Amino acid sequence: MKTNTLLIRARHALTTPTEVPEKGPRLQTNLDTDLLKLIAIVSMLIDHVGGAFFPEIGPFRWIGRLAFPLFCYCMTVGLLYTRDVKRYLGRLAMFAVVSQPFYVLAFHPHDWMADRNWMNWNIFFTLFLSLLAMAGFKERKWWLFLGAFFVVSWWNFDYSGTGIELMLIFFLCRNHPKVGALLYGLMYLPSLWGGYPEDPLCLSLGGLWIDWPIFALLAAPLIFIPTHSSLKIPKWFFYAFYPAHLAVIAALRFML
């Protein structure tokens, strides 16, 4: 009975109008975004250290699965509250371009030219296209939504169209956190049987190989349950941290 109620609410959530009220609460999920961003960048740092130096040690990459959903959620909050989405997109684009050389050098320092790894775009490009798509969705500019979705899904962008899918859940279920949590969980459900023995990052549980993206579910309580840390961090810190930590990783790899 409870499952049926959630499914009915899910159908209702998917018909939620795209209009957002100018006053009053705009979503009923977690607004403690500075705390979420801090958790996200710590998770990302652990993930990137693991990817660069300990690629076959699972816990580094498992912890890192929290970062992307948290970034996508915080961008959804930003979309709902920002006064100027174009400036928001401009910041993402600027740091995407600035970060790209450091990203290439951090993860492909020796063979990037030979196998065209320079065309692996850093996560800021994915976030930019995801926000662009959602801005189009919010304003009912369907050509913009579909165009951004096509680009991020077709070319070599980290996480492909997953960012847009996550943001759609967060946006449409902004006033239905239980439904949002259900849909979020369903997104990662295939990971329960999607792993394979050859991947050292997968988990074996009772003969079942679980794919490591399943750890993104750990971000769900942070997103759908409000916290009240009152943490305040300058927004430029979060932008600057990305290229800065990549530069440090790149320098360490060259020294080693």
N, C-alpha and C positions, 0 to 999 in steps of 0.2 A: 504493500500500500504506500509506504514511504517513497519507494523508488518511482512508482507511478506519479506521485505528487511532484517529485523533482523533475521528471520528464515533462509534465504539464507546464511547470514553471520554466523549463528550458525552452519550450516552444514559445511561451509568452516572451521570454527574454530576447529571443531571436527576432521578435517583431517590435522590440523597443525602438521608438523613434530616434533618429539621429540628432534631433534638436537637444541642446544642452541648456538648462536654465542659467541665466546670467547671475542669479542670486540663489543662496541656499546651497545645500549639499549637492554635489555633482556626482558623487559615488559613495558607496557605503563600505568600501574595502579600505585597505590600510593607507592612510595619508602621511605616515611617518617616513617620507621618502628619503630623507638624508640618512637615516639609519639603514634603509634598504640599499641605498647606493653604496654605503660603506661596506656592508656585508658583501655586496656584489663585487666590488673591486678587490676585496681581500680574497674572495673565492676565485676571481679571475687571476690574481697574482699566483695563487697556489697552483691553479691549472696550468698557467704558462711556464712556471718553474718546472712542473712535472713534464710538460710537453717538450721543453727544451733540453732538460738534463736527465730526467728519469721517465722516459716515455712508456715503459712497461710496468711501472708501479702504479697500481690502480687508484689508491686513495687520493693522490694528487688530482687525477682527472675526474674522479667521482665528486669530490668537493667542488670542482670547477663547474659542474652542471647547474649549480644554483645561479650562476652569474647572468646568463643570457635571459632567462625568464624574468629575473628581477629588473634588469635593464629595460626590457620590453614593457613591464608593468609601469615602471617609473616614467617611461616615455608616454604611456597612455594617460597617466595623471597629468603630465606636462601638456599634452594635447588638450585636455579638458580645462586646464587653468591658464595656459599661456595667453598673453595679450597679443602676441605677434608670432604666429607659427612660422612665418618666413624667416625671421631672425633665428628661431630655434633650428630650422633646417640649415641655415647658413653656418651656424656654429658646428653642427655635425659634419657638414661638408668640409669646412676648413680643417677640422682635426682629423678627418679621414685622409685628406691629402697629406697633411703634415706627418701623420703616423705611418703612412705606407712604407717609406724607406726603412724605418726602424722595424716594422713588422717583417719585412722580407729578410733583413739582416739578422733578426732574432731567431727566425725559424728555418731559413734557407741560406745560411751564410756562405756556403761553398758551391752549391749546385744550382743556385737560383736562375742563372742565365741558361744553363744547359737544358733544363726541363721546364722552362717558362714559369717557374714558381712566382715570378714577379707579378703574374696575373692572378694570384690568389689574393683577393682583396680583403683587407682587415675588417674587423667587426663594425667599425664606424660607418663603412659603406652600407653594410646590411641594415644598420639602425637608421641611416638616412633614408634609404629606400622604403623601409617599413613605415617610418613616420610619414613620408610623402604619400604612400598608399593610403594610410589612415586619414590623413588630412583630406585627400580626395573623397574617401568614404564619408567622412563627417559632413563635407560640403556637397555631397551628392554629385561630385565630378567623377563619374564612373570611368571615363577614359583615363583619368590620372591614376585611379585605383588599379585598374586592370593593367595599365602600362607599367607601373612600378612593380606590380606582382609578377608580370612576365619577365622583366629584366632581372629581378633578384632570384627568380626561380630558374631561369635559363642559363645565365652565366655563372662563373665560379665564385659565388659569394658564400661566405660562412653561414651556415644554418639555412641557406636557401630561403624559401618562403615561410619558414616556421615562425619568424618574427611577426609577420603580418597575421598569421593564424592566431598566435597568442594574443596579439593586440586586439583582434576582433573579439575574442572571448572576453578580455578585460573590459573592452568598451561596451559591448552589447549587454554584458552581465554586471555592469557597474553598480546597479542597485539590486542585484540578486546574487550575493556572494556565494550562497550554497550552490546555486546552479552553476556559477562560474567555476567553483571548485570541482564540481562533477565533470564538467566539460574539459577542464584542465587535466584532470586525472585520465579521462578517456583518450586524450591526445597521446599520452605516454603508455597507455595500456599495451600496445604491440611490443614494447620493449621487454615484456615478461617472457616472450618466446622468440625474441629477435636476435639473441646472441648466438655465438658459435665458438667452439673450443679453441680455434686458432687465434682468437683475439685475447691477449693477456689481460685486457681491461674488463672482460665480461665476467659475470658471476655464475658459479655453478651451484644450484640449489636443488637437491633431490633429483639429480639427473637432468634438470632443466637449465638451459643456458640463458641467462638474463642479460640483455644488452645494457650497457652502462648509461645511456641517456635516462634510464629509470630514476636516477638520482636527482633529476630535475624536480621530482615530486616533493623533495625536501623544501623547495621554495614555496610550496602552496600555503602552509600556515602563515608565513611571513607576508604573503600577498593578501590573503582573504581574512585574516584576523587582525583587527586594528591594534597597533601598539602606540605608546605615548612616551617616547624617550626624550622629546624636546631637544634632540640633537640638531645643531645648526652648523653646517660646514659651507664655506663659500663654493658656489657652483663651479667656478673655474678650476677648483682643485680636482674635481672628478674628471673634467675634460683633460687637464694637463697630465693627470696620473697615467693615462693610457700610453701616450708616446714616451713619457719619461721612463716607465718601467720596462718598456720594450727596448729602449736605448741601453738601459743597464744590462738586460739579458743579452743583447747583442754584444756589448763590450765584454761581458764575462765569457761568452762563447769564443770570441776571438782570442782572449787571453788563455783560455784552456785548450 
